[in-house]
C-alpha cells in the first residue's frame, strides 16, 4: 500500500471540474484509491463520493493506493495533485 498526504492549494478546493479530472486520471488504474479528509473517506473513482467530501483549499487530505499498479498510480496521483490541486 502506498500512502501520501497533500494540502489542497486550489482556491476552490476539489470542485466539480478538478474532481472530474481526478476521476478520469485515476480510473485507468486497477488499484483502489481512497481519499481521506477529517476521518471521512471516499473512493476517488466515484465522482459523487469524491464531491461529497467537500474538500476545501488549505485542507490536508490523505491518499491510500493499493493494488497491482499502486506504484505507478501513486506517482501519477502525486503529479496530478501538484499540477491541479
C-alpha positions as CSV (number, residue, x, y, z in Angstrom):
1,X,0.0,0.0,0.0
2,X,1.2,3.5,-0.9
3,X,0.1,6.5,1.2
4,X,0.8,10.2,1.0
5,X,-0.7,13.4,2.3
6,X,-1.3,16.6,0.3
7,X,-2.6,20.1,1.3
8,X,-5.0,21.4,-1.3
9,X,-3.8,24.7,-2.8
10,X,-6.5,25.1,-5.5
11,X,-8.5,28.1,-4.2
12,X,-11.8,26.4,-4.9
13,X,-10.8,23.1,-3.3
14,X,-11.7,19.9,-5.1
15,X,-14.6,21.4,-7.2
16,X,-16.5,19.7,-10.0
17,X,-14.0,20.3,-12.8
18,X,-11.0,19.2,-10.7
19,X,-12.9,16.2,-9.3
20,X,-13.8,15.1,-12.8
21,X,-10.3,15.4,-14.0
22,X,-9.0,13.5,-11.0
23,X,-11.5,10.6,-11.5
24,X,-10.6,10.5,-15.2
25,X,-6.8,10.4,-14.3
26,X,-7.1,7.6,-11.8
27,X,-9.8,5.5,-13.4
28,X,-7.2,3.9,-15.8
29,X,-5.5,2.1,-12.9
30,X,-6.5,-1.2,-11.4
31,X,-5.5,-0.1,-7.9
32,X,-8.0,1.0,-5.3
33,X,-7.5,4.7,-4.5
34,X,-9.1,6.2,-1.3
35,X,-9.1,9.8,-0.2
36,X,-9.5,10.7,3.4
37,X,-10.4,14.0,5.0
38,X,-11.1,14.6,8.6
39,X,-12.0,10.9,9.2
40,X,-14.3,10.7,6.2
41,X,-13.2,8.6,3.2
42,X,-14.3,8.3,-0.5
43,X,-13.3,6.1,-3.5
44,X,-11.7,8.5,-5.9
45,X,-13.1,6.6,-8.8
46,X,-16.6,7.6,-7.8
47,X,-17.2,11.3,-8.7
48,X,-20.2,11.9,-6.4
49,X,-18.4,10.3,-3.4
50,X,-15.4,12.5,-4.0
51,X,-17.5,15.6,-4.3
52,X,-19.5,14.8,-1.2
53,X,-16.3,15.1,0.9
54,X,-16.4,18.9,0.2
55,X,-12.6,19.3,0.3
56,X,-11.6,23.0,0.5
57,X,-8.4,25.0,-0.1
58,X,-5.9,24.6,2.7
59,X,-7.2,21.2,3.9
60,X,-5.0,18.2,4.3
61,X,-6.1,15.0,2.6
62,X,-4.5,11.6,2.7
63,X,-4.5,9.3,-0.3
64,X,-4.3,5.5,0.1
65,X,-3.4,3.5,-3.0
66,X,-3.5,-0.3,-3.0
67,X,-3.3,-2.8,-5.8
68,X,-1.1,-4.3,-8.5
69,X,-0.2,-1.0,-10.1
70,X,-0.1,1.1,-6.9
71,X,3.4,2.4,-7.5
72,X,2.6,3.9,-10.9
73,X,-0.8,5.1,-9.7
74,X,0.8,6.9,-6.7
75,X,3.3,8.6,-8.9
76,X,0.6,9.8,-11.3
77,X,-1.7,10.9,-8.5
78,X,1.1,12.9,-6.8
79,X,2.0,14.6,-10.0
80,X,-1.7,15.4,-10.7
81,X,-2.2,16.9,-7.3
82,X,0.9,19.2,-7.6
83,X,-0.3,20.4,-11.0
84,X,-4.1,20.7,-10.4
85,X,-5.0,20.7,-6.7
